[in-house]
Amino acid sequence: NKTRRQLDHVRTSLIKGTKRKGELIRHLLLNTEWDFFLTVFGECHRGGHILWPESDPGSAIPSDALLEVYQAVDQSLNSILDSIDPATTRIILFSLHGMQTNMSQEHFVGPVVQRINTLYRQKSLYESRPAGRRSPILLMRNYLPAQLQNAIARMVPVGVRDWVVNRATSEGYDWERTPALPLLADYNGYLRFNLKGREASGSLQKDEPTYQLYRDWLEAGFQDLHIADGGTPLVGNLVETAEVFPGARSDNLPDLIVTWNDQPPATAIESEVLGNFAAKLDTGRSGNHRHEGFIVVDGPGKGAAEWQSVTHIQDLASVLLDSFLKYRAGKV
């Protein structure tokens, strides 16, 4: 989480960056020869995460901060479009996804997996062995104030930051006794089974009954979670990633994706099997992703059937490529 001063700085930086980017793009459009020109305004994304308005009257987020960022982007887009002749140039404005109030419950994933694993060990042959050591990096990540962590992160090279994040994710486990672990995420929960033959020190053998027993236990544990006081289920679905995203590299993805039940971030949840949990979303992200995006097409061929067929981000690349190849072949 950020102070009001830090949030003001984010807003100011995004607005200045948007204006400068617009000037640079306009310069390149007018002073270079190009067949295809692509540019990205990431300010909408960063602003959407950090400056999304909150209903809390005590929120540190400046009033209308995100609106001001959006207005700056609109002004830059206006100057860019003034540099393009829509009679001879196809213009495609799109967003691959949208933003909304942060509805993530990801802050519970780590504690829930840890308790699932602990209870599973108590029911299995693991119980006679000592637990793994505690990770000093993970302890610092959990207990050092976020503002201090951010200050340190800004002073060290990116490689050092990546090393700390990697250690915080993977240290402190007794891998031979860890059947699954949570992966870093920002919205949904990501779970990975510690499989023999795939991981360096695997715990579960996929073709043995132990794997299915543990998997059933884990899935039942997540599905039994409810928001305290209201009783609303916390979890929407548990998605098997390999079924939804099959391919040669699907093993590099999380094995299960935990989706949420479209509720504001909870601070307390309960389960008849796993017990109670208390945690707070402290990522400093008041906004987060939503599935819906948009695409607007203008210029020659804007009414072509292929543009009407774009209903998913997976459709966009192939239609863009096909359109560009037709242009290069003189068919547009």
C-alpha positions in Angstrom: 0.0 0.0 0.0 1.1 3.6 -0.8 0.9 6.9 1.0 -1.0 9.8 -0.5 2.3 11.4 -1.5 3.4 8.3 -3.4 0.0 8.1 -5.1 0.2 11.7 -6.1 3.6 11.0 -7.6 2.2 8.0 -9.5 -0.6 10.1 -11.0 1.8 13.0 -12.0 4.3 10.6 -13.6 1.6 8.7 -15.6 0.2 12.0 -16.9 3.6 13.3 -17.9 4.6 10.0 -19.4 1.5 9.9 -21.5 2.0 13.4 -22.9 5.7 12.6 -23.7 4.8 9.3 -25.3 2.1 11.0 -27.5 4.7 13.6 -28.7 7.2 10.8 -29.5 4.7 8.7 -31.4 3.5 11.7 -33.4 7.1 12.6 -34.3 7.7 9.0 -35.6 4.5 8.9 -37.5 5.3 12.1 -39.4 9.1 11.6 -39.9 9.5 7.9 -40.7 8.3 5.5 -43.4 6.2 2.7 -42.0 3.7 0.0 -43.2 2.6 -1.1 -39.7 2.8 1.0 -36.6 2.0 -0.3 -33.1 2.1 1.6 -29.8 0.9 0.8 -26.3 -0.3 3.2 -23.6 0.5 1.2 -20.5 -0.5 4.1 -18.3 -4.1 2.9 -18.4 -2.9 -0.4 -16.9 -0.7 0.9 -14.2 -3.2 3.6 -13.3 -6.0 1.1 -13.3 -4.2 -1.0 -10.7 -3.0 1.7 -8.4 -5.4 4.6 -8.8 -8.8 2.8 -9.2 -11.3 4.8 -7.0 -12.2 3.3 -3.6 -15.5 3.7 -1.8 -13.7 4.2 1.5 -13.9 7.9 2.4 -10.5 7.5 4.2 -8.8 6.2 1.0 -5.4 7.8 0.2 -6.1 7.6 -3.5 -6.5 11.2 -4.9 -10.0 12.1 -6.2 -10.3 11.7 -9.9 -6.7 10.6 -10.2 -7.5 7.7 -12.6 -9.9 9.9 -14.6 -7.1 12.5 -15.1 -4.8 9.7 -16.4 -7.5 8.5 -18.9 -8.1 12.1 -20.0 -4.3 12.5 -20.7 -4.3 9.3 -22.8 -7.4 10.6 -24.7 -5.6 13.9 -25.4 -2.5 12.0 -26.7 -4.6 9.7 -28.8 -6.3 12.8 -30.3 -3.0 14.3 -31.4 -1.9 10.9 -32.8 -5.1 10.5 -34.8 -4.7 14.0 -36.2 -1.5 12.8 -37.7 -3.1 10.0 -39.6 -5.3 10.1 -42.7 -8.2 7.6 -42.1 -9.0 7.6 -45.8 -5.8 5.8 -46.5 -4.8 4.2 -43.2 -6.6 1.6 -41.2 -6.7 2.5 -37.5 -7.2 -0.2 -34.9 -7.8 0.9 -31.3 -8.0 -2.0 -28.8 -7.6 -3.2 -25.2 -6.9 -6.8 -24.5 -8.7 -6.7 -21.2 -10.4 -4.2 -18.9 -10.0 -3.1 -15.3 -12.4 -3.1 -12.3 -12.4 -2.9 -8.6 -9.9 -5.4 -7.2 -12.0 -8.5 -6.3 -9.0 -10.8 -5.7 -8.8 -13.2 -2.7 -5.3 -14.3 -3.6 -4.0 -13.2 -0.1 -5.6 -16.4 1.3 -4.0 -18.9 -1.2 -0.7 -19.3 0.6 -2.1 -19.8 4.1 -4.8 -22.2 2.8 -2.3 -24.4 0.9 0.0 -24.4 3.9 -2.8 -25.7 6.2 -4.0 -28.2 3.6 -0.4 -29.6 3.4 0.0 -29.6 7.2 -3.2 -31.5 7.8 -2.4 -33.9 4.9 1.0 -34.7 6.4 -0.7 -35.5 9.7 -2.9 -38.0 7.9 0.0 -39.6 5.9 3.4 -41.3 6.3 5.0 -37.8 6.3 4.0 -37.2 10.0 7.1 -39.0 11.5 9.6 -36.6 9.8 10.6 -33.1 10.9 9.3 -30.0 9.2 11.4 -28.0 6.8 13.3 -24.9 7.8 11.8 -21.4 7.8 13.0 -19.1 5.0 14.6 -15.9 6.2 13.7 -14.2 2.9 10.1 -15.2 3.2 10.0 -14.0 6.8 11.3 -10.6 5.7 8.8 -10.4 2.8 6.0 -11.2 5.2 7.0 -8.9 8.1 9.0 -6.0 6.8 6.7 -2.9 6.1 5.8 -2.7 2.4 7.0 0.8 2.1 10.5 -0.2 3.4 10.5 -3.2 0.9 9.6 -0.8 -1.9 12.3 1.7 -0.9 14.9 -1.1 -0.9 13.6 -2.5 -4.2 14.1 0.9 -6.0 17.7 1.0 -4.9 18.9 -2.4 -6.1 19.2 -3.9 -9.6 16.3 -5.8 -11.2 18.3 -9.0 -10.9 18.5 -8.7 -7.1 14.7 -8.1 -7.0 14.1 -11.1 -9.1 16.3 -13.2 -6.8 14.5 -12.1 -3.7 11.1 -12.9 -5.3 12.3 -16.3 -6.4 13.7 -17.1 -3.0 10.4 -15.9 -1.3 8.5 -18.3 -3.6 10.7 -21.4 -3.3 12.7 -21.3 0.0 11.7 -22.9 3.3 10.0 -26.0 1.8 10.9 -29.6 2.6 10.3 -30.6 -1.0 10.0 -34.3 -0.4 7.1 -33.5 2.0 5.5 -30.8 0.0 2.8 -32.1 -2.3 1.7 -28.7 -3.7 2.6 -25.0 -3.4 1.1 -21.7 -4.4 2.7 -19.6 -7.1 2.9 -15.8 -7.3 -0.3 -14.3 -8.7 -2.1 -11.0 -8.7 -5.8 -12.0 -9.2 -6.6 -15.7 -9.4 -4.9 -18.3 -7.3 -2.2 -20.5 -9.0 -1.4 -23.9 -7.6 1.3 -26.4 -8.7 1.6 -30.0 -7.8 5.1 -31.1 -6.8 5.3 -34.1 -9.1 8.1 -36.6 -9.3 9.9 -36.6 -12.6 8.8 -33.0 -13.3 10.2 -31.1 -10.3 13.7 -31.4 -9.0 12.5 -33.0 -5.7 9.0 -34.2 -6.4 6.7 -35.5 -3.7 3.7 -37.0 -5.7 3.7 -39.6 -8.3 0.9 -38.8 -10.8 0.0 -42.4 -11.6 -0.2 -43.5 -7.9 -3.3 -43.3 -5.7 -1.6 -40.9 -3.3 -1.8 -38.2 -6.0 -5.5 -38.4 -6.5 -6.1 -38.6 -2.7 -4.1 -35.5 -2.2 -5.7 -33.7 -5.1 -9.2 -34.5 -3.9 -8.2 -33.3 -0.4 -6.9 -30.0 -1.8 -9.9 -29.3 -4.1 -12.3 -30.1 -1.3 -10.4 -27.8 1.0 -10.7 -24.8 -1.3 -14.3 -25.5 -2.2 -15.3 -25.5 1.5 -14.0 -22.0 2.1 -16.7 -19.4 2.9 -16.5 -15.7 3.8 -17.0 -15.2 7.5 -20.3 -13.8 8.8 -22.0 -14.0 5.4 -21.4 -17.6 4.4 -20.8 -16.8 0.8 -18.5 -19.3 -0.9 -15.0 -17.8 -1.5 -14.1 -19.9 -4.6 -15.8 -19.8 -7.9 -14.1 -22.6 -9.8 -11.0 -24.8 -9.8 -9.8 -24.9 -13.4 -7.5 -27.6 -14.6 -5.0 -25.6 -16.7 -3.9 -28.4 -19.0 -7.5 -29.0 -20.2 -8.1 -25.3 -20.9 -4.6 -24.5 -22.3 -3.3 -27.8 -23.8 0.1 -27.8 -25.5 3.7 -28.9 -25.4 4.5 -26.4 -22.7 1.4 -26.7 -20.5 3.6 -28.3 -17.8 5.2 -24.8 -17.3 1.8 -23.4 -16.3 0.1 -23.7 -12.9 -1.7 -27.0 -12.6 -4.9 -25.5 -11.1 -6.3 -22.0 -11.3 -8.5 -20.9 -8.4 -11.1 -18.3 -9.5 -13.1 -16.3 -7.0 -16.8 -15.7 -6.4 -16.9 -12.0 -7.4 -16.9 -10.6 -3.8 -14.9 -7.7 -2.4 -11.6 -8.8 -0.8 -12.4 -10.6 2.5 -10.4 -10.3 5.7 -11.7 -13.5 7.4 -12.8 -16.8 5.9 -13.8 -20.1 7.5 -14.0 -23.8 6.7 -15.5 -26.8 8.6 -12.5 -28.9 7.6 -9.6 -26.4 7.6 -10.7 -23.9 10.3 -10.6 -20.1 10.2 -8.2 -17.8 8.4 -7.5 -14.0 8.7 -5.6 -12.1 6.0 -5.7 -8.7 4.3 -5.1 -7.8 0.7 -2.1 -5.5 0.9 -0.8 -5.4 -2.6 -1.6 -1.7 -3.0 -3.8 -2.5 -6.0 -7.3 -1.0 -5.7 -8.0 -2.1 -9.2 -7.4 -5.3 -11.1 -8.1 -7.1 -14.4 -11.4 -8.0 -15.8 -12.0 -10.3 -18.8 -13.8 -7.8 -21.2 -11.8 -5.8 -23.7 -12.7 -3.9 -26.8 -11.7 -3.2 -30.4 -12.6 -0.3 -32.7 -11.6 -0.2 -36.4 -11.7 2.8 -38.7 -10.4 3.4 -42.2 -10.3 1.3 -45.3 -12.0 -2.1 -44.9 -13.3 -1.3 -41.4 -16.5 -3.2 -42.1 -14.8 -6.3 -43.3 -16.1 -9.6 -41.9 -12.8 -10.6 -40.3 -13.0 -7.7 -37.9 -16.5 -8.8 -36.8 -15.0 -12.2 -36.0 -12.7 -10.8 -33.3 -14.4 -11.9 -30.1 -11.4 -13.0 -28.0 -7.8 -11.9 -27.7 -6.6 -15.1 -29.3 -8.4 -13.9 -32.5 -6.7 -10.6 -32.8 -3.2 -11.7 -33.8 -4.3 -13.9 -36.7 -6.7 -11.3 -38.1 -4.0 -8.5 -37.8 -1.5 -10.7 -39.6 -3.9 -11.7 -42.4 -4.9 -8.0 -42.9 -1.2 -6.9 -43.1 -0.3 -9.7 -45.6 -3.2 -8.6 -47.8 -2.0 -5.0 -47.6 1.5 -6.0 -48.6 0.2 -8.1 -51.5 -1.8 -5.0 -52.7 -5.2 -6.6 -52.0 -6.3 -3.8 -49.6 
